[in-house]
Amino acid sequence: MLVERACEVACNAQAVLAGQLDPEQLGITALDDYTLKIELEEPVPYLLKLFSYSAYMPMNEAYTLSQEHLYGTKSENTIYNGIF
């Protein structure tokens, strides 16, 4: 599935997930508050499609943390965009 593959496309992802490298060596860097740099192991023509899944959309951190284990269990404990 594409969503599962998303965590594997960055440089060193497999080694980091296996505990062979420190997370700091993952090929993902926040350049500033609005720019994320992702270094890829190989070309990934479907990368934009991967990141269009809701699992990769930004979340309101303060709200999510305030809901603790309840976040997403009911509509009352979830924050989202749109009519759905």
C-alpha positions in Angstrom: 0.0 0.0 0.0 1.2 3.5 -0.8 0.8 4.9 2.7 3.0 2.2 4.2 5.6 2.8 1.5 5.8 6.6 2.4 8.0 6.0 5.5 10.5 4.0 3.3 11.3 6.5 0.6 13.6 8.9 2.5 17.3 8.3 2.6 18.4 5.9 5.4 14.7 5.2 6.4 15.1 1.4 6.5 18.3 1.6 8.6 16.6 4.1 11.0 13.5 1.9 11.3 15.6 -1.1 12.0 17.6 0.7 14.7 20.8 0.6 12.8 21.1 4.4 12.4 20.1 7.3 14.7 17.0 9.2 13.6 19.1 12.2 13.0 20.5 10.4 10.0 17.1 10.1 8.3 17.0 12.0 5.1 14.3 14.4 6.3 15.2 17.9 7.5 13.0 20.9 8.5 14.7 23.8 6.9 12.4 26.3 8.5 8.8 26.5 9.8 7.4 26.0 6.4 9.9 24.0 4.4 10.6 20.3 4.7 13.5 18.8 2.7 13.2 15.1 1.9 16.2 13.3 0.4 15.1 10.2 -1.5 16.8 6.8 -1.8 15.7 6.7 -5.4 13.2 8.6 -7.7 9.7 8.2 -6.4 7.3 9.3 -9.2 4.2 8.9 -6.9 5.6 10.9 -4.0 3.0 13.7 -4.2 0.3 11.1 -4.2 1.8 9.6 -1.1 1.7 12.9 0.8 -1.9 13.6 -0.3 -3.2 11.0 2.1 -4.7 12.4 5.3 -2.2 10.7 7.4 0.4 13.2 6.2 -1.7 16.4 6.5 -0.7 18.9 9.2 -2.4 18.6 12.6 -3.1 21.2 15.3 -0.5 19.9 17.8 -2.0 21.7 20.8 -5.5 20.3 20.2 -4.2 16.8 19.4 -2.1 16.6 22.5 -5.0 17.9 24.6 -7.2 15.0 23.5 -4.5 12.5 24.5 -5.7 8.9 23.7 -9.2 10.1 22.7 -8.1 12.0 19.6 -9.9 10.5 16.6 -12.1 8.2 18.5 -15.2 10.3 18.0 -16.1 13.4 16.0 -16.1 15.4 19.3 -12.4 14.5 19.8 -11.3 15.3 16.3 -10.4 18.4 14.4 -10.7 18.5 10.6 -11.4 20.5 7.5 -14.4 20.1 5.3 -17.9 18.8 5.5 -17.0 15.2 6.0 
